[in-house]
């Protein structure tokens, strides 16, 4: 087991690296400092918890590279009045970061194993402002819509109409778009009335956003 002091030193180095990579939002950096990434990776990768790289988790998914987490969170411009919808809970790390910044986070996961593990992690960490759903993320979660912010952590071939419908006026969505297996482009989508303004950001690689026909609530 890696010593706590070593992990803390790795975390400090990571935050400094994020600053060098252009992440300047102090609230986002503070959230990254506050959330223990080692709690969201398997024991085999504890020693790499604060490496600036994605790591494998169950169901052939990954926990995203910290730089990408920081950039996407910064671009979302979350504050403590916002309700956020996250598509793709995965390990739960990104939702935990958002929970430090937002009033309420709804997060959807299609893999039941990942969903149950994330729920247990949120409970253990006392993150009471996260509501986790098992379902098809491409359809969003209409029961709690509209959302001030939407973050999609899987690549869609095109903008999902259901998610656009659930974005509040003046809301922001951050979403990777592109085909599976190639380099995708991260976009910030801003809703201005019935118009959606699409701003390209950086190249990224994400697992695909998969549409499921039958999933439990």
C-alpha positions in Angstrom: 0.0 0.0 0.0 1.3 3.4 -0.9 1.9 5.7 2.1 -0.6 8.6 2.5 2.3 11.1 2.5 3.6 9.9 -0.8 0.1 10.2 -2.3 -0.2 13.7 -1.0 3.1 14.7 -2.5 2.0 13.2 -5.8 -1.2 15.2 -5.6 0.7 18.5 -5.0 2.9 17.7 -8.0 -0.2 17.0 -10.2 -1.8 20.3 -9.2 1.4 22.2 -10.1 1.4 20.4 -13.4 -2.2 21.3 -14.1 -1.3 24.9 -13.5 1.6 24.6 -16.0 -0.9 23.1 -18.5 -3.0 26.2 -18.3 -5.6 25.3 -15.7 -6.0 28.5 -13.7 -9.5 28.2 -12.2 -8.7 28.1 -8.4 -12.1 26.5 -7.5 -11.5 23.6 -9.9 -7.9 23.2 -8.6 -9.3 23.3 -5.1 -11.8 20.6 -5.9 -9.1 18.4 -7.4 -7.0 18.8 -4.3 -10.1 18.0 -2.1 -11.0 14.7 -3.9 -8.8 11.7 -3.3 -8.3 10.2 -6.8 -6.8 7.1 -5.2 -10.3 6.2 -3.9 -11.5 5.9 -7.5 -8.8 3.6 -8.9 -8.2 -0.1 -8.4 -5.5 -1.3 -5.9 -3.3 -2.2 -8.8 -3.0 1.4 -9.9 -2.9 3.2 -6.5 0.7 4.2 -7.2 -0.4 5.9 -10.4 -3.4 7.7 -8.9 -1.9 11.1 -9.5 -0.2 10.4 -12.7 -1.5 12.7 -15.5 -2.9 9.9 -17.5 -6.1 7.9 -17.9 -6.3 4.6 -16.0 -8.4 1.4 -16.6 -11.4 0.6 -14.5 -14.0 -2.2 -14.8 -16.1 -2.8 -17.9 -13.4 -1.7 -20.3 -13.8 1.9 -19.2 -11.3 4.4 -17.9 -10.9 7.1 -15.3 -10.0 10.2 -17.3 -6.6 12.0 -17.4 -6.6 14.7 -14.7 -5.8 17.4 -17.2 -8.9 16.5 -19.2 -11.0 16.4 -16.0 -9.7 19.9 -15.1 -10.2 21.4 -18.5 -13.7 20.0 -18.9 -14.7 21.1 -15.4 -13.2 24.6 -16.0 -15.1 24.9 -19.3 -18.3 24.0 -17.6 -18.1 27.1 -15.4 -20.0 25.5 -12.5 -21.0 27.4 -9.4 -22.8 26.5 -6.2 -26.2 27.5 -7.6 -26.1 25.1 -10.5 -27.7 21.7 -11.0 -25.4 19.5 -13.2 -26.1 16.4 -15.3 -23.2 14.1 -15.9 -23.4 11.5 -18.6 -21.1 8.5 -17.8 -20.5 8.1 -14.0 -17.6 5.6 -14.6 -15.5 5.5 -11.5 -17.3 8.4 -10.0 -14.2 10.7 -9.9 -15.6 13.4 -12.2 -18.9 13.5 -10.4 -17.1 13.9 -7.1 -15.2 16.9 -8.5 -18.4 18.4 -9.7 -20.1 17.8 -6.3 -17.5 20.1 -4.7 -18.5 22.9 -7.1 -22.3 22.5 -7.8 -25.5 22.6 -5.7 -26.6 19.2 -7.1 -25.2 16.6 -9.4 -27.2 14.0 -11.3 -25.0 11.3 -12.9 -26.0 8.5 -15.2 -24.2 5.2 -15.7 -25.2 2.3 -18.0 -23.0 -0.4 -16.4 -24.7 -1.7 -13.3 -21.3 -2.8 -11.7 -19.8 0.7 -12.1 -23.1 2.3 -10.9 -23.1 0.3 -7.7 -19.4 0.9 -7.0 -19.8 4.6 -7.6 -22.8 4.8 -5.3 -20.8 3.1 -2.5 -17.9 5.5 -3.0 -20.2 8.6 -2.8 -21.8 7.2 0.3 -18.4 6.5 2.0 -17.2 10.0 1.1 -20.4 11.7 2.4 -21.2 13.3 -1.0 -24.9 13.9 -0.3 -25.5 16.2 -3.3 -24.9 13.5 -5.9 -27.9 11.5 -7.2 -26.8 8.5 -9.3 -29.0 6.8 -11.9 -28.7 3.6 -13.9 -29.8 4.2 -17.4 -29.1 5.3 -21.0 -27.1 8.5 -20.8 -27.8 9.5 -24.3 -31.4 10.2 -23.2 -30.4 12.3 -20.2 -32.6 12.3 -17.1 -35.7 14.3 -17.9 -37.2 14.0 -14.5 -34.8 16.6 -13.0 -34.5 18.8 -16.2 -33.6 21.4 -17.1 -30.0 21.4 -16.1 -27.8 24.5 -15.8 -24.8 22.4 -16.9 -24.3 19.1 -18.6 -21.1 17.2 -18.9 -20.7 14.2 -21.2 -17.8 11.9 -20.5 -18.2 9.7 -23.6 -17.9 10.6 -27.2 -21.1 11.1 -29.3 -21.1 10.9 -33.1 -23.3 14.0 -33.1 -24.9 16.2 -30.5 -27.6 14.2 -28.7 -31.0 15.9 -29.1 -32.3 14.7 -25.8 -29.5 16.4 -23.9 -29.9 19.6 -25.8 -33.5 19.7 -24.8 -32.6 19.3 -21.2 -30.1 22.1 -21.1 -31.5 25.3 -19.4 -31.5 28.7 -21.1 -28.0 30.2 -20.8 -26.8 26.7 -19.9 -23.5 25.1 -20.9 -22.7 21.6 -22.1 -19.2 20.2 -22.5 -19.1 17.2 -24.8 -16.6 15.2 -26.9 -17.8 14.6 -30.5 -16.3 12.1 -33.0 -16.0 8.6 -34.1 -14.9 5.7 -31.9 -11.3 4.8 -32.1 -10.0 8.1 -33.4 -9.2 11.5 -32.0 -12.4 13.4 -31.1 -12.9 17.1 -30.5 -14.1 18.5 -27.2 -16.8 21.2 -27.6 -18.5 23.7 -25.3 -22.1 24.2 -26.2 -23.9 27.3 -24.9 -27.6 27.7 -25.1 -28.8 31.1 -26.2 -32.6 30.9 -26.4 -33.3 28.2 -29.0 -29.8 28.6 -30.5 -26.9 26.4 -29.5 -23.5 28.0 -29.9 -20.7 25.4 -30.5 -17.2 26.3 -29.6 -14.3 23.8 -30.3 -11.8 23.2 -27.6 -9.1 20.5 -27.6 -8.5 17.1 -29.1 -9.5 14.2 -26.8 -10.0 10.4 -26.7 -13.1 9.0 -25.0 -15.0 5.8 -25.0 -18.2 6.0 -27.2 -21.5 7.1 -25.9 -23.6 4.0 -26.3 -27.4 4.0 -26.6 -29.1 1.2 -24.8 -32.7 0.1 -25.5 -33.6 -1.4 -22.1 -32.0 -0.2 -18.9 -33.4 0.0 -15.4 -34.0 3.4 -13.7 
